[in-house]
Amino acid sequence: MPTPRTLLLTGAAGSIGTMMRELLPRYGYALRLFDLAPVPGEPDAVTADLADQDALREAVRGVDAVLHLAGIPVEAPFEEILRANVEGTFNLYEAARAEGVRRIVFASSNHAVGFTPLPVGDGQLIPVDTPHRPDTYYGLSKGFGEDLAQLYWDRHGIETVSVRIGSCFPEPTTVRMLSIWLSPADAARLFHAALTAEHVGHTVVYGSSANTRLWWDLSSARALGYEPLDDSESFAAGLIAQQGEPGPDDPDRVYLGGHFCTDPPMWRRH
C-alpha cells in the first residue's frame, strides 16, 4: 500500500500522540490532529470530543488513513470508559466508513488479554490469537475495539491493524516494562508498517521493541514489515537494582496485565 499522504492522528495531545507528532512526519505523513484537549503549538488541530460526530466526520474527511490513539488510557468508571473508548471508537469507525477511509491503525492494549498467565518456560511466547481476557474495563474496551475492527472489515471493507501496545515511554520505568517496552522510535516504525502493509484485513499485533525479556510473539507485526531496533535490556541492571525482581506471587510475575489485574491505575482528568 502506498504511504498515506494525510493521516488523522486522534489523541494528538496525549503521551504517545505527542511523540508521534514528532516522529511520523519523518516517514512522509502530513498530520491532521484531533484531541479533546488543545494540542500545544498546533492552532489548526481539531479540539473536540469523540462524541461530537459532526466534528469527527469533518476531521476524517479527505484523509488517507487514521491512527486512533484517543481515549482513556488506564482504568476508569465503566460509564466513562463506555463513552470515551467504546462509543468514541464506534463513532470514529462510522465517520471513516461514511467518508470512505480504508485504513485505520487502532491503539489496542496488552490489557485486552491482561489476565493471560505469563509464560513459565524458556522460549514460550504468548501468541497473538490468545483469547480476550481483559483485566479492567479499560482492557474490555480494547477487546471491543478489536472486535469492532473485525466487523468493519467483514461488513464494510475497512482494513485495520490493532496494535496491542505494551508500555510506550522514552525508557522503561519498571522491571515489568523490560518485557513489554515499546520505544517511541519503534512505535513509529510499527505504526508506519501498519499503515502501509498490503492486504491486512483485520490484523492483530503485539506492540513492543525487540526486548531480550520479551513475553509475546511479534511474528504478525514483523509480517507487516516491522523491524524493531531497540531493546530494553540496557535499562535492566539499573531497574532491578532499584526495584528488585518481582516475587513469584506478584501480579507482575503472574499475569500479562500485571498490577492492572489487582490494583489498576485510575484515570485522573487534568
C-alpha positions in Angstrom: 0.0 0.0 0.0 1.5 3.4 -0.9 2.3 5.6 2.1 -0.8 7.6 3.1 -0.2 11.3 2.5 -2.6 12.7 5.0 -3.0 10.9 8.4 -5.6 11.8 11.0 -3.9 11.4 14.4 -6.5 11.2 17.2 -5.3 11.6 20.8 -2.7 14.0 19.4 -2.2 15.8 22.8 -1.6 12.5 24.7 1.6 10.9 25.6 2.0 8.6 22.6 0.4 11.2 20.3 2.9 13.8 21.3 5.8 11.6 20.5 4.2 10.6 17.1 3.7 14.2 16.2 7.4 14.5 16.1 8.3 11.1 14.6 5.7 10.3 12.0 6.3 13.2 9.7 9.8 11.8 9.1 8.0 8.9 7.2 6.3 11.4 4.9 3.0 11.9 6.7 1.1 15.2 6.7 -0.7 15.0 10.1 -4.2 16.2 10.9 -4.5 16.4 14.6 -7.6 15.7 16.8 -7.9 15.7 20.6 -10.3 16.6 23.3 -7.5 18.8 24.8 -5.8 21.6 22.9 -2.6 20.5 21.2 0.2 22.7 22.3 1.7 24.8 19.5 -0.9 23.4 16.9 -3.6 26.1 16.4 -5.0 24.1 13.5 -5.7 21.0 15.5 -9.3 19.9 15.9 -10.3 20.3 19.6 -13.4 18.1 20.0 -14.8 15.1 21.8 -15.2 11.8 20.1 -18.9 12.1 20.9 -19.0 15.1 18.5 -19.9 13.2 15.4 -20.0 16.3 13.2 -16.5 17.4 14.2 -15.2 13.8 13.9 -16.8 13.5 10.4 -15.1 16.7 9.3 -11.8 15.7 10.8 -11.9 12.3 8.9 -13.0 13.9 5.6 -10.2 13.7 3.0 -7.6 11.8 5.0 -5.9 8.7 3.6 -5.8 6.8 6.9 -6.3 7.2 10.7 -4.1 6.4 13.7 -6.6 6.2 16.5 -4.8 6.8 19.8 -7.6 8.8 21.5 -9.4 7.6 24.6 -8.9 7.0 28.3 -5.5 5.2 28.6 -6.0 3.5 32.0 -8.9 2.3 34.2 -11.9 4.5 34.9 -15.5 4.0 35.9 -17.4 2.0 33.3 -19.6 4.9 32.3 -16.5 7.0 31.3 -14.8 4.1 29.5 -18.1 3.4 27.7 -18.4 7.0 26.4 -14.7 7.6 25.5 -13.4 4.2 24.4 -16.4 2.2 23.3 -18.8 4.8 21.9 -15.9 7.0 20.8 -14.2 4.3 18.8 -17.6 3.4 17.2 -18.0 7.0 16.2 -14.6 7.0 14.7 -15.3 3.9 12.6 -18.6 5.3 11.5 -17.0 8.5 10.4 -14.4 6.6 8.5 -17.0 4.5 6.8 -19.1 7.5 5.8 -16.0 9.3 4.4 -14.5 6.3 2.6 -11.4 5.9 4.6 -10.0 2.4 4.1 -7.2 2.0 6.7 -7.2 2.5 10.4 -4.5 1.7 12.9 -6.2 1.1 16.3 -4.3 1.5 19.6 -5.4 -1.6 21.4 -3.5 -2.8 24.5 -2.0 -5.8 26.2 -4.7 -5.3 28.8 -7.3 -6.7 26.4 -5.6 -10.0 27.3 -4.3 -8.9 30.7 -5.4 -12.0 32.7 -3.4 -14.3 30.4 -0.9 -16.2 32.5 2.7 -15.3 31.8 5.0 -17.9 30.1 6.6 -20.2 32.6 9.3 -21.8 30.4 12.2 -20.7 28.3 11.2 -19.8 24.7 7.5 -19.7 25.4 5.8 -16.6 23.9 2.1 -15.5 24.2 0.5 -15.9 20.8 -1.4 -13.1 19.1 -4.5 -15.3 18.9 -4.8 -15.8 22.6 -8.4 -15.2 23.7 -9.5 -11.9 25.1 -9.0 -11.9 28.9 -9.4 -8.2 29.9 -8.1 -7.1 33.2 -10.1 -3.9 33.5 -13.0 -2.0 31.9 -10.2 -0.3 30.0 -9.0 -3.7 28.7 -12.6 -4.7 28.0 -12.9 -1.6 25.8 -9.8 -2.6 23.8 -11.2 -6.0 23.2 -14.3 -4.3 21.9 -12.3 -2.1 19.6 -10.6 -5.2 18.1 -13.9 -6.9 17.5 -15.4 -3.7 16.1 -12.4 -3.5 13.7 -13.1 -7.1 12.6 -16.8 -6.2 12.0 -15.9 -3.2 9.9 -13.5 -5.2 7.8 -16.0 -8.0 7.2 -19.0 -5.7 6.6 -17.5 -2.6 5.1 -14.0 -3.5 3.9 -12.2 -1.1 6.2 -8.8 -2.5 7.0 -7.4 -2.2 10.5 -4.2 -3.2 12.3 -5.0 -3.4 16.0 -1.8 -2.9 17.9 -1.7 -4.3 21.5 0.7 -1.7 22.8 2.8 -2.6 25.8 4.4 0.4 27.5 5.4 3.2 25.2 7.8 5.6 27.0 11.2 7.1 26.2 12.6 4.4 28.5 11.1 1.7 30.8 10.4 2.7 34.3 9.6 -0.7 36.0 11.0 -4.2 35.8 7.8 -5.4 34.2 8.2 -2.9 31.4 11.5 -4.6 30.4 9.4 -7.3 28.8 6.7 -5.1 27.1 8.6 -1.8 26.4 7.9 -0.1 23.0 10.4 2.6 22.4 9.0 5.7 20.7 11.2 5.1 17.6 10.0 1.5 17.3 6.4 2.7 17.8 6.7 5.0 14.8 8.3 2.1 12.8 5.4 -0.2 13.8 2.7 2.4 13.0 4.3 3.1 9.7 4.4 -0.6 8.8 0.7 -1.0 9.9 -0.3 2.0 7.7 1.5 0.8 4.6 1.4 -3.0 4.6 -0.7 -4.6 1.8 -3.8 -6.7 2.4 -4.0 -6.6 6.2 -7.8 -7.1 6.5 -8.0 -7.1 10.3 -4.6 -8.0 11.8 -3.8 -8.0 15.5 -0.2 -7.5 16.5 1.6 -7.0 19.8 3.5 -3.7 20.1 6.9 -3.8 21.7 10.5 -3.4 20.9 12.9 -6.4 20.3 13.3 -6.9 24.1 15.6 -9.6 25.4 12.9 -10.4 28.0 10.0 -10.3 25.5 6.8 -12.1 26.6 4.8 -12.2 23.4 5.1 -13.2 19.8 5.9 -10.4 17.4 5.6 -12.5 14.2 2.4 -10.9 13.0 4.0 -7.4 13.4 7.1 -8.5 11.6 4.9 -9.8 8.8 3.8 -6.3 8.2 7.4 -5.2 7.6 8.1 -4.1 11.2 11.7 -4.4 12.2 12.2 -3.2 15.8 15.7 -1.9 16.6 15.6 -1.2 20.3 15.9 -3.4 23.4 15.1 -2.6 27.0 18.0 -4.7 28.3 20.3 -1.7 28.6 18.0 -0.5 31.4 17.6 -3.8 33.1 20.5 -3.7 35.6 19.5 -0.3 36.9 15.8 -1.1 37.3 16.5 -4.4 39.0 19.0 -2.8 41.4 16.4 -0.1 42.3 13.2 -2.2 42.4 14.2 -5.8 42.7 12.7 -8.7 40.7 9.0 -9.4 41.3 8.3 -12.3 43.6 6.5 -15.5 42.4 3.1 -14.3 43.7 3.5 -10.7 42.4 0.8 -9.9 39.7 3.7 -8.6 37.6 5.1 -12.1 37.5 1.8 -14.0 37.3 -0.3 -12.1 34.7 0.4 -10.3 31.4 -1.5 -7.3 32.7 0.5 -7.2 35.9 -0.9 -4.9 38.6 -3.8 -3.9 36.4 -5.3 -7.2 37.4 -5.4 -6.3 41.1 -4.8 -2.6 41.6 -5.1 -0.7 38.3 -4.1 2.9 38.0 -7.2 5.2 37.8 -7.7 7.9 35.2 -7.5 11.4 36.6 -8.8 14.3 34.5 -6.4 17.2 34.5 
